[in-house]
């Protein structure tokens, strides 16, 4: 986003990069069950947000990915698809008390009409923006799966809090190649970032930088 704004004439010296959006919730999160195995668990991929066909048209194609290795849990409004065990619609929730703390899995950051990349207006916007759902997932201690061409991909990979794919058709191979120890390390890093988000740390850091820049 900063690069886009600078390219369109804004003075880059006036911009303070936030990093992740904070997600202020009071509830603590349970630690990952030490007896739970990533290899053995029913792995769910959480999709939260606006589920309408206009914004998330790719949802109508999720059945093409059906696998016994993982499934999807959908939270939000506007969902018009079928409900199956592979693709479960879980309703909407109070954003102050997100119910995404059960089980082992990932949060998905994806928009547009296609499984093979984020397309359309909403998909293209992921090249520039920092989706709030990313913060929701991390605040809940969930590692994330993001589009390789999304603006947040570099940050997610550098911090080791998720996976990146070019197409959702890669999910089986990517998740199948992830070991229990690798997932646990990723989940631990996501939980650490989540604690910072729930405490408002990224906003506090940005404000401190802003004050120092004008001191």
Secondary structure, 3 states (H helix, E strand, C coil): CHHHHHHCCCCHHHCCCCCCCCCCCCCCCCCCCCCCCCCCCCEEEEEEEECCCCCCHHHHHHHHHCCCCEEEEEEEECCCCCCCCCEEECCCCCHHHCCCCCCCEEEEECCCCCCCCCCHHHHHHCCCCCCHHHHHHHHCCCEEEEECCCCCHHHHHHHCCEEEECCHHHHHHHHHCCCHHHHHHHHHHHHHHHHHHHCCHHHHHHHHHHHHHHC
